[in-house]
Structure formats: structure tokens, C-alpha cells
Amino acid sequence: MIKRVIFLIPMIFLFVLPIQSQIKHVVAKGETVFQIAKKYEVTPFDIYRLNPDAKNGLQENTTLLIPKGTTGKALIHLVSEKETLYGISKKYNVSVSDIENWNKDILQNGLKIGQEIYVSKPSALDVKTNQIKSKVVSNATTHLVQAKETKYGISTKYGLTVTELEQLNPQIIGGLNEGQTLILKPGVLLKKPSTITLIDYEVQPKETLYSLSKKFDISQGELTTLNPDLQDGLKMGMILKVPSNGTFQAKAKDSILITKSRVDLIATVDKSKQKNMVLLLPFNMNKIDNDSIKTRTDHIKTNKFLNLTLDFYAGALMAIDSAKVLGLPVNVKVYDVESTKYSSNVASIISKNNFENADAVIGPFQNSVVETTAQLLTKYNTPVISPLSKERGLPLSNLYYTVPAEDRLRSSMFDYFKSKNGNVVAVISTKKTTSKDFIIANHPEVKHALFNDKGALDVVLLKTQLIKGQKNFVLMEIEKASTVLNITKILIELQKEYDIQLAVFELYDTLNFEEIPMKNLAELKMLFPSTTKVVATPEEKIFEKEFKKINNIYPNAVAKKGFDVTFDTLLRICQPEGFVKSAETTKTEYIENAFDYNSNNGLISNNASYLLYYDTDLTIKQAQ
């Protein structure tokens, strides 16, 4: 029987606290660093700092030093660019409502870059001593002047005085001009587009000013200077003047919007070398074998997590069989990861087996455990693929998230809105502060509908926000089914005067209530982002038929994900350049999932997603 061991987060700093500020803790059987940290109200990092050997695993009856002096202080987070309350809450494993309650005064005007906020409950001493600082700081080096902006507003936004801003930008002493690029920090030099060779470039679907600026290594202000028509907005098909110099090539590293070609990796496999892949799946067979009350059949019937694992594994087995048919020289090993919410045996598995020659590892499922796996295999530079987790954690160079990030899914919708030259009106419940914050921070051009004192939509205001002769996207997020029903009826009526399409960030539960007719959503062609596509091709139908033949049931989304992730990984490790280079340069697509890995601030995530909509024939189609 394999003993359970504990997963660890890498040690960041090492320092020594005075003896009187430490307490001793004897590790009990099965305890994890996370559990111990939670018990003493410290962070795991605090424990690693005093106990560096803990990174190799915890042993029962060993003694840990706990920093007693930090237990009374609340955790503080510095808000970075594009962060949301939702993202921060996931990072610290707290709820959005908790963060809002702990920071009522600070968040009165919404979340802002550079704010310091509490991410754990502040004590009375924290509040009294006012740990949180109100100063807003920014890492930005330049600013593109927008319409109606003032020197005072810009300087305040970036923590400067008007005099400091003018000293950095003498040209604005006489006044600001829309489209100007301002320097925010000493030593920053603006590039001169006029000194480089320019070429014509046609704007592609889903491209934004941000993605173009990254692609050609030019600021958004410089792009606007070269192309004055951009002041009226970016449109698909526009012909832009862009730099062609080799210096201005798209940067592969840390860009989340790199355009890649979709390829068939089967045509380029290298069969000359043996490859090795490992599946780490949480069957938890030890727990099942030791359960004297339930039989294995009972577990399969009632254990949802086990069913999830079995579904994924069934899809993975079909991928492995497909690889064998293709003659891929791959050896696959499967290990049972015994895991709970706070512990796993993954460290023991890795220490007792040879992972040095593993070309890729898929799993485990839980984010904390897959992080541990990636950390332990960093010394081998082994790619570790997180197959199902939506969570994001540590930025590790060998950890690949297959589930697209929530913010990326949302951004794909706004890219689509822009490609259609759409007018966007948000109808967001007052309780959905996370969504409203995201829109305000990232898309200030969006109009916001209001509700009257009785909670009903202000239709008069909404009609002034809609534009005749233009596509209007109404982005809705409402928690009450009755309100959703009323809004859909209003929008259907307004379709007589306006071109309206309903959009939502996700298919949330309220939309499934029986009182909301499917035909209402279909009539409004409700648009939503999805990590999976609609099965349509003959090859995909064949897969479903073969899966049913083997398993006596049609494959669900998890089984299809098991096939897609496993088959993609097998093909990538068999490429001449290996998994890492293949992931950097190529985009792939299989039964339901596509894979387009990109690095953003060290986190490697799959950016491939789909936009789907309900059509009037009550089917789901992919938006063009």
C-alpha cells in the first residue's frame, strides 16, 4: 500500500524569526501544510520559510516551527492590471462577498489598479492601525490620451502630480490632444514609427488594438497615429499601416493573443524514438477497497468523482488505442492518485517511480495536486497537463492548463462584438458586482442599463442606448428567473425596431428554469462562450458510435475531453520538436476541444474557445 504524502508549494524566501515568535506543531498522520497553515491562521509560505525541509514532504510525528507573530494580521493583496474580484477570490480561496465585506470603504468606487485590499478577515487591530494604504500605483510606462481626459485626471490615475507629468511630457504644457502617447516614468523612450518600413495589414476576426500592438511591438497610440481612422474604432477587414521591420515581429513569450495556424499533427509525427506518457488519475482504489460497507458497484453508482475519473479514463483509452493504430511509439503508464481535498500521494508516486524519461504527464484533476506534480517534475522540465481544473494558481513553466480562463472566454465575446461593429448594452443585476467590475475595467465603452425602484428594467433609457441600423448586443446577467423572462419579452418586442442579439457570459442555472421558454432565447439568438464546440463532423459522429460500441453508452463531455487531451498530448510528444515547442507554435482541434496554449505572466493556458448561439430552429450553432 502506498503511503499518503503531502504536496508542497515551492519555498519563496528563507528567513529566521525570533524564538519567542514561534510555536511548535507535531505533524499528525495525513496532515498537510495547507491544513496546518489554516489551523494557525498563517500562509503555507510562512511554514516553508521556517521549515525548508517541508518541501520534500511531511512525515508523521515531525515537529514544525509555526510563526506565531503573523497569526493576527490579515492578508493584503495589491491589485494588478486586469484583475477582478472573482479572480482574486479564487487565488486566495475566499468568496467575492467576503472580499467586498472586508473592504466596504475601499471598494466603494469599484476595484482599481494599485489598490491594497484585505483577502482575509481583518482584525480590529488591523482596522485601527489602517494597514491598507490608499495610494494607487501603476506599472504602466505610457498612457494613450482619450477624449475628454485632463492632465489632472491622468496624473491622479498614475500617482503623479500635474507638474511631474508635464516635466515628463513638455509637449502637453500647452494642453492635451486626443491620441497622444504620454510618458509616465523617467527613462522611457517612445518609438518613432516614421523611421521604419511600413506595410499594409488587413485586420483579422477577433483582433483588437491590444493584440495588434503586441503582434507588431508598437504602442496603441503609435498605431492610431499611423492610422487615424482607428479613432472611430477597429473593424475587421480594415487595412492598417504597420511596421514590417524584423524588430517588430510578434513575441511568442508572454503573449496571450498570438495567431497560430491550426494543424494536423498526425502528418508530422516522428516514429523513430520511443516516447513515454504518464496518466495520474484519482481512482482512489485504496479507499474503495477498505470500505467494508459499500461494494465497488455501489461506489460506481454513487461516487460522482469516481465517475468523473472513469469517464475521462474511458476517453483516454480510446486515444491510446488510436495512437497504437497510427503506430506511434508511445509507452503509457497509469497511476492511481489517492487524494482528498487537502492531501495526495502524488509525491510518493513520483519518488518511487522513474519520471525522468516521461515526455508528458496528464493529471491529476485537482489544481493543488497538479501544481504539486508540476513542481516536483520541474527538475526534469516535464510538461504537466491540467485536464479539468478551472482554477489558476502558481505560474509554473511546465504546467499547462487545458481549460480556458474565465476572463479569456469573456474577452472572446467582446472581440466578437467588435468584429461585428456592435453596440453593447449591459443589463447586469446589482448583485453581480464581479461581472460589472470586469466590464467597467476592461470595456468602458459598454453602456449600462438601469432598473427602477421596483426592480424593473428602465425601458425608456434602454431605447436611448440602442442604435438603429447597427447590431446591438444586450449582455445580460440576472439571477431571478422572473426578471430574465420579463427582459427577454421586452427585447423580443424591441426587435421590431432594433437589430438585437442577446448575450450571456455563461449558461448559468437561471436560464434553465421552466418558466423561461427556450423559444425566447432562440428568438434572440442568445450568444455565449464555450470551451467546447458542437459535434458536427462525420469523424466526430464515428467517435461517438465507436465509444458507445465499447462502453454501451454515448460519451459525455468529460469522456470527449479525456480523448482530446490525451490524443493531443500523444501527438505533441511525438513531434520532432517535442511537446513544448509544438504547444508554442501550433493550434489543434479534435472531437469537442481545441488547444491553443499561450503564456500570460508565466501561466500557460489554453486560449482556444468557441462562440455558440441558440438558433431559431432550437439548435445550437457556432457563431461565424
BELUR-V570263 format. One line per field, one symbol per residue. ss: DSSP state (H for helix, E for strand, C for the rest). phi: phi as a letter, one per 40 degrees, with the letter a starting at -180 (. if undefined). burial: I if it has 9 or more other ideal C-beta (glycine too) atoms within 8 Angstrom, else O. Layout:
ss->???
phi->???
burial->???
This chain:
ss->CCCCECCCCCCCCCCCCCHHHEEEEECCCCCCHHHHHHHHCCCHHHHHHHCHHHHHCCCCCCEEEEEHHHCCCCCEEECCCCCCHHHHHHHCCCCHHHHHHHCCCCCCCCCCCCCEEECCCCCHHHHHHCCCCCCCCCCCCEEECCCCCCHHHHHHHCCCCHHHHHHHCHHHCCCCCCCCEEECCCCCCCCCHHHCCEEEEECCCCCCHHHHHHHCCCCHHHHHHHCHHHHHCCCCCCEEEEECCHHHCCCCCCCCCCCCEECCHHHHECCCCCEEEEEEECCCHHHHHCCCCCCHHHHHHHCHHHHHHHHHHHHHHHHHHHHHHCCCCEEEEEEECCECCCCECHHHHHHHCCCCCCCEEEECCCHHHHHHHHHHCHHHCCEEEECCCCCCCCCCCCEEECCCCHHHHHHHHHHHHHHCCCEEEEEECCCCHHHHHHHHHHCCCCEECCECCCCCECHHHHHHHCCCCCEEEEEEECCCHHHHHHHHHHHHHHCCCCEEEEEECCCCHHHHCCCCCHHHHHHCCCEEEECCCCCCCHHHHHHHHHHHHHHCCCCCHHHHHHHHHHHHHHHHHCECCHHHHHHHHEEEECCCCEECEEEECCEEEECCCEEEEECCCCCEEECC
phi->.cccbbcbccccbbabcddccbbbbccccgcbccccccccfbcddcccccbdcccchcbdgcbbcbcccccccccbbccbcgcbcccccccbfbccccccccbdcccdbgcbdgcbbcbacccccdcccfdcccccbaccbbacccdgcbccccccdbgbccccccccbdccdchcbdgcbbcbbdgcbccbcccbcbbcbcccdgcbdccccccbfaccccccccbdcccchcbdgcbbcbcbddcbcccccgbbbccbccbbcccbcbccbcbbbbbbbccfcccccccccccccccccbcccccdccccccccccccccccccgccbbbbbbcccbbcbaabcccdcccbcbccccabbgcccdccccddcccbcccfccbbccbcccbbccbcbbbcccdcdccccccccccdcccfccbbcbbcccccccccccccbaccccbcbbcccgccccccdccccbcgbcbbbcbabcccccddcccccccccccbbcbbcbbcaccddcccccccdccccccfdbacacbbccacdccccdcccccccbgaccccccccdcccccccccccccdcgccccccbbbbabcbbbbacacbfgccbcccabbbaccccgbbbccc
burial->OIOIIIIIIOIOOOOOIOOOOIOOIOIOOOIIIIIIIOOIOIOIIIIIIIIOOIOOIIOOOOOIIIIIOIIOOIIIIOIOOOIIIIIIIIIIOOOIOIIIOIIOOIIOOOIOIIIIIIIIOIIOOIOOOOIIOOOIOIOOOIIIIOOOIOIOOIIOIIIIOIOIIIOIIOOIOOOIOIIIIIIIOOOIOIOOIOOIOIOOIOIOOOIIIOIIIIIIIIIIIIIIIIIOOIOOOIIIOIOIOIIOOOOIOIOOOOIIIIOOOOIOIOOOIOOOOOIIIIIIIIIIOIOIOOOOOOOOOOIIOOOOOIIIIIIIIIIIOIIIOIIOOOOIIIOIIOIIIIIOOOIIIIIIIIOOOOIOOIIIIIIIIIIIIIIIIIIIIIOOIIIIIIIIIOOIOOOIOIIIIIIIIIIIIIIIIIIIIIIOOIIIIIIIIOOIIIIIIIIIIOOOOIOIIOOOOOOOIIOOIIIOIIOOOIIIIIIIIIOOIOIIIIIIIIIIOIIOOIOIIIIIIOOOOIIOIOOIOOOIIIIIIIIIIIOIIOIOOOOIIOIIOIIIOOIOOOIOOIIIIIIIIIIIIIIIIIIOOIIIIIIOOIIIIIIIIIIIIIIIOIIIIIIIIIIIIIIOOOOOOOOO
